Amino acid sequence: MKRAWLGAVALALVSGCGPSSPPSRAPAPASSSQPTPTHPGEINLDEETPPDAESTAAVQAMLQRVARARGLPIKRTVPGKVLDRDTMLRRIRETVEQDTPKDALVAQGELLAALDLVPADYDFVAGAFALLGGRVAGFYDPDDGAMYLADDLGEEEAQETLAHELAHALADQSFPLAPMVEYAPGAGDRLSAVHSVIEGDATSAMLDVTLGSAFQMSEEQVRFAFVASTAMSDIGQKTPRAITSSLVSPYTDGFAFIQALRSRGDWPAVDEVWRAMPETTEQLLHIDKLLAREPAEAVAPPVLGALGRQGYRALIDDVMGEQGLRILLEDVGSRAEARRGAAGWGGDRFVVAMRAEGPKRLFAVAFRLRMDTPADAAEVAELFERKYGKDCRERDKLGPVAWGARGRDIAFVAGPYERDGGTPRARGQCAEAVTWLGEVWQAAPPDEAGRARAGR
């Protein structure tokens, strides 16, 4: 879905529907010889030119198969169009720039840098598009209701991509997608949950078509297939773990969620969720919390304090969510440790702030996290200490990072630092960071008591 949050740490960049179709099995090592594409050739991109008849016929044949497997009606035909990969990626990038405020894209990259999830001089937008460009195989566009397929796919990959993307088309015909995934300030975690449901639905339906049943693959096998296919590419090996994880998580977490629903009531149970989507990634990751409709705890945005008086303004103010917290913790601990630590998530809020000094831009980040219990907070604090050290640490490029835990709350601040081109330079020291951290604590005192939470 071209407007879906592909969240790096619960945000990331709005992108085309799916970096690629998920492989039905672990991919074989790449070779220099590619299968000869067997689907029809390109068509003119002029909007007045009708879709390629042969492509549309192939799409309609697959649409029938997907509709039978998914149990949704075909309400209208889906035109088929074939694009070269560069054109496809350009369309996706144009959509990102049109649908997402520029400040939000800038802030997402700075959030990753400030949290030490990407190198200080990493170009977030360019890096994410480079990874996407090597993986995108096709997409369904809800704006024109058409199916777009890359022109360099082998027959098997083309069939898998068609099945995955046409599951999106069928969902769109019964549950209009565009309103669900429209960008909204402060809605990052909810949009990540919705995106995961959408991709999990399409992944499960695709495996029903290509394997006979999605239950022939476990969650771990699907995750391995995604991770392996990314890791074996040159660009995947160069991409920071947090970004690859954020692009894969909607598929793997979504698949696990859909399979859990199907185990309870097959596709009718999934359709019920489409009518009332999860509000948080916590509800996505814990089906008992979805059934209880357990809300997140409200956490006030971290104050800018003295930085605000110095002219800093918030670029984004959003929620990371359990899925985003897990991705953050995976960067320092094992996957099992990260899942256990993130499972105690109760609520959070972060802010990315900026101040302009001529051509220079100064950035700072603050994050408030509330866990279910003090023990949950201590578990996350142990991983934070491994990554960020104790109390405060000064960094040459990204400025100081200071954090602390009190009761079931954790507060974190980073920066300020400046950018004048590529490599940043620290503009603050620990004394200022510790003062800011104190202001964050003072504005929103920690809650010492835990709360009763479903399933805990």
Secondary structure, 3 states (H helix, E strand, C coil): CCCEEECHHHCCEEECCCCCCCCCCCCCCCCCCCCCCCCCCCCCCCCCCCCCHHHHHHHHHHHHHHHHHHCCCCCCCCCEEEECHHHHHHHHHHHHHHHCCHHHHHHHHHHHHHCCCCCCCCCHHHHHHHHHHHHCCEEEECCCCEEEEECCCCHHHHHHHHHHHHHHHHHHHHCCCHHHHCCCCCCHHHHHHHHHHHHHHHHHHHHHHHHCCHHHCCHHHHHHHHHHHHHCCHHHHHCCHHHHHHHHHHHHHHHHHHHHHHHHHHHHHHHHHHHCCCCCHHHHHCHHHHHCCCCCCCCCCCCCCHHHHCCCEEEEEECCHHHHHHHHHHCCCCHHHHHHHHCCEEEEEEEEEEEEECCEEEEEEEEEEEECCHHHHHHHHHHHHHHHCCCEECCCCCCCEEEEEECCEEEEEEEEEEECCCCCEECCCHHHHHHHHHHHHHHCCCCCCCCCCCCC
